[in-house]
Amino acid sequence: MTAALAAAHQGLKVVVIDGAATYGGSTARSGGGLWLPGPEAATYLQHVAGAEVSASRRDAFLKYGPDVLAFVREHTPLEFARVPGYPDYHPEAPGGLAEGRTVEPRPLPVHEVAADLGTLAAPYRAAPNGMAVTAVDYRWLSLGLRHPRSMLTAVRLAAGRLRGRRLTMGQALAAGLRAGLRAANVPVLLGTPMSSLIVERGRVTGVVAGPSGPRSREAGDRVEESSRPGQEASGSRQRGEAGTTGERRLRARRGVVLASGGFEHNEAMRRRHQGLGAEWTVGAAGNTGDGIEAGRRLGAALDLMDEAWWGPTLPLTGGPYFCLAERNLPGSLIVDGSGRRFVNEAAPYVDVVHVMLGRTGSGTHLPAWLITDRTYRDRYLFAGHPPRAPLPRRWFDAGVAHRAGSLDGLAQRIGVPAGALRETVERFTGFAASGRDEDFGRGDSAYDRYYGDPRQRPNPCLGALRKPPFFAFSLVPGDLGTKGGLRTDERARVLQTDGTPIPGLYAAGNAAASVMGRGYAGAGATLGPAMTFGYLAALDLAAG
Ligand SMILES: Cc1cc2nc3c(=O)[nH]c(=O)nc-3n(C[C@H](O)[C@H](O)[C@H](O)COP(=O)(O)OP(=O)(O)OC[C@H]3O[C@@H](n4cnc5c(N)ncnc54)[C@H](O)[C@@H]3O)c2cc1C
């Protein structure tokens, strides 16, 4: 949507298509945080992104990020606010900032986006009673009633409902961008999945799209009068019926921007590239890697396909739950099947899963369990459930959650050695008293402490596990979406393996391999670059 908005304001004729019946994809489900610093963040981004990301892409992202924010503010009803104190995810790394760089949309009154409210994709988790919960609020709400600010936040949110319904986080971002498109007269065709790219004389000149409904399409990319070697008219997969009723050919004089998200819901692609299935992602259901596949069939290079915006996730009966504050709050720890800790539980979510999956060289740590006690449960919000409120029985019936009156009983239920679990908890309880996690440094980083409990002394992330019953929750390697995809350059042009661009083809967001490499700079480090490279694609199209 940012690409389309920018292209329209560059004077181009634009159309947005989305395969889903709603607009917004994962963006509408998201926290809506944006990491869009300027060039001052260069040292830090280089550290986070690593050697796999070119300096030219990093620099372009940093240079144009602030412009994107200004552009979006000017051409949509969106306004943004800093998320105070939300640190970069590696604040102690060179150039990292403990006060953070993340911004988020200010609550957006629904009347400003009313025309397209009915087709806005659903949020990942709706706030109770239609409250307008921001990322800042979530931090305080997660503390239950432990902090005066938590109580004030709850009261303010309840009172805020009197001011009329307002959208926050990714709902505000997606709806605000959509409102900008409406104001710029850009059509958004829903239920219109792209099935293939049209190529003429070596240039991408459009897409074949639709019909909506069950995807009964795809016979590969149409190569019309192609003179480029290596292009094949037949796709590797057959979904049949391509070219039947309902398909449309949308011609693009300047080019096509693939912003079709990642492949988090494509089971076969995930198995092939990641050795994991699609069941634990919280990304949008429509993200099945179509854009990545379409580009690949034209000879585009792919990068980072084994990566995702990972996060430790509870495989709850109603769907996966992506853990944030639950891991940082005191009175919780994570063990693997040996009954031992293996990671700083409060570390940024991508990093925790890298360790779980054995990507850091210590072997895999699955299954994994989040262990807590009664005190933790009495104090804090847990997966959206208020402190003290009974947890759903179906979690226990399904074996996702376990409860026992003693640590030995809990160990038996989850099949880990009881002695090891007891030792782990005793050692951890010692760390809680001293305030130093000698094994993994939990609470040392400002990032860990952001979602800690400020009333917990001496370390806001470390608390004893003493009070029965004890709980264990299954933790799996989930994600917010995948982050590997089409290789692109600093102008968002899709590149072939020899480094040359495919004329007329651009990619942004999770359809493109991330400018963050295998890292995650801070909250908003997926949406910030997605919007920036969409914007840069539009500038290049307009210049073309
Ligand atoms: C719960 C949650 C919280 C998150 N919080 C944050 C956050 O605070 N900050 C942040 O930076 N990131 C966050 N993320 C990650 C972020 O939302 C995604 O990385 C980002 O939205 C990806 O943007 P995108 O434009 O690539 O894809 P999307 O926003 O998912 O859009 C892709 C669209 O393409 C459509 N599509 C797919 N295939 C086709 C096809 N063949 N034809 C036509 N259309 C197609 C889909 O239907 C979808 O609407 C969060 C994600 C989740 C799930």
The ligand as a MOL file (V3000), in Angstrom:
LIG
                    3D

  0  0  0     0  0            999 V3000
M  V30 BEGIN CTAB
M  V30 COUNTS 53 58 0 0 0
M  V30 BEGIN ATOM
M  V30 1 C 0.8630 -10.5170 15.5020 0
M  V30 2 C 1.9070 -9.8020 14.7110 0
M  V30 3 C 2.5260 -8.6760 15.2500 0
M  V30 4 C 3.5170 -8.0200 14.5220 0
M  V30 5 N 4.0410 -6.8520 15.0010 0
M  V30 6 C 4.9120 -6.1560 14.2340 0
M  V30 7 C 5.3380 -4.8460 14.6110 0
M  V30 8 O 4.8890 -4.2580 15.5930 0
M  V30 9 N 6.2590 -4.2360 13.8240 0
M  V30 10 C 6.7570 -4.8100 12.6900 0
M  V30 11 O 7.5970 -4.2240 12.0370 0
M  V30 12 N 6.3130 -6.0210 12.2890 0
M  V30 13 C 5.3880 -6.6830 13.0110 0
M  V30 14 N 4.9300 -7.8780 12.5730 0
M  V30 15 C 5.4120 -8.4100 11.2920 0
M  V30 16 C 4.7610 -7.6450 10.1500 0
M  V30 17 O 3.3760 -7.5220 10.3910 0
M  V30 18 C 4.9790 -8.3180 8.8140 0
M  V30 19 O 6.3300 -8.6640 8.6670 0
M  V30 20 C 4.5590 -7.3570 7.7060 0
M  V30 21 O 3.1990 -7.0210 7.8850 0
M  V30 22 C 4.7680 -7.9190 6.3330 0
M  V30 23 O 4.3080 -6.9910 5.4140 0
M  V30 24 P 4.0800 -7.3900 3.9070 0
M  V30 25 O 3.5970 -6.1790 3.2130 0
M  V30 26 O 5.2790 -8.0770 3.3890 0
M  V30 27 O 2.9420 -8.4960 3.9640 0
M  V30 28 P 1.4330 -8.4340 4.4510 0
M  V30 29 O 1.1280 -7.2380 5.2620 0
M  V30 30 O 1.1240 -9.7650 5.0400 0
M  V30 31 O 0.6390 -8.2750 3.0900 0
M  V30 32 C 0.7350 -9.2380 2.0900 0
M  V30 33 C -0.5720 -9.2720 1.3470 0
M  V30 34 O -0.3740 -9.9750 0.1280 0
M  V30 35 C -1.5230 -10.7060 -0.1450 0
M  V30 36 N -1.1950 -11.7770 -1.0890 0
M  V30 37 C -0.5210 -12.9160 -0.8800 0
M  V30 38 N -0.4380 -13.6300 -2.0230 0
M  V30 39 C -1.0670 -12.8980 -2.9750 0
M  V30 40 C -1.3150 -13.0950 -4.3630 0
M  V30 41 N -0.9160 -14.1910 -5.0170 0
M  V30 42 N -1.9820 -12.1350 -5.0360 0
M  V30 43 C -2.4180 -11.0110 -4.4080 0
M  V30 44 N -2.2180 -10.7900 -3.0820 0
M  V30 45 C -1.5480 -11.7210 -2.3890 0
M  V30 46 C -1.9830 -11.2050 1.1990 0
M  V30 47 O -3.3590 -11.5480 1.1660 0
M  V30 48 C -1.6800 -10.0030 2.0920 0
M  V30 49 O -2.7950 -9.1720 2.2510 0
M  V30 50 C 3.9120 -8.5280 13.2630 0
M  V30 51 C 3.2670 -9.6320 12.7090 0
M  V30 52 C 2.2480 -10.2530 13.4080 0
M  V30 53 C 1.5400 -11.4120 12.7580 0
M  V30 END ATOM
M  V30 BEGIN BOND
M  V30 1 1 1 2
M  V30 2 1 2 3
M  V30 3 2 2 52
M  V30 4 2 3 4
M  V30 5 1 4 5
M  V30 6 1 4 50
M  V30 7 2 5 6
M  V30 8 1 6 7
M  V30 9 1 6 13
M  V30 10 2 7 8
M  V30 11 1 7 9
M  V30 12 1 9 10
M  V30 13 2 10 11
M  V30 14 1 10 12
M  V30 15 2 12 13
M  V30 16 1 13 14
M  V30 17 1 14 15
M  V30 18 1 14 50
M  V30 19 1 15 16
M  V30 20 1 16 17
M  V30 21 1 16 18
M  V30 22 1 18 19
M  V30 23 1 18 20
M  V30 24 1 20 21
M  V30 25 1 20 22
M  V30 26 1 22 23
M  V30 27 1 23 24
M  V30 28 2 24 25
M  V30 29 1 24 26
M  V30 30 1 24 27
M  V30 31 1 27 28
M  V30 32 2 28 29
M  V30 33 1 28 30
M  V30 34 1 28 31
M  V30 35 1 31 32
M  V30 36 1 32 33
M  V30 37 1 33 34
M  V30 38 1 33 48
M  V30 39 1 34 35
M  V30 40 1 35 36
M  V30 41 1 35 46
M  V30 42 1 36 37
M  V30 43 1 36 45
M  V30 44 2 37 38
M  V30 45 1 38 39
M  V30 46 1 39 40
M  V30 47 2 39 45
M  V30 48 1 40 41
M  V30 49 2 40 42
M  V30 50 1 42 43
M  V30 51 2 43 44
M  V30 52 1 44 45
M  V30 53 1 46 47
M  V30 54 1 46 48
M  V30 55 1 48 49
M  V30 56 2 50 51
M  V30 57 1 51 52
M  V30 58 1 52 53
M  V30 END BOND
M  V30 END CTAB
M  END
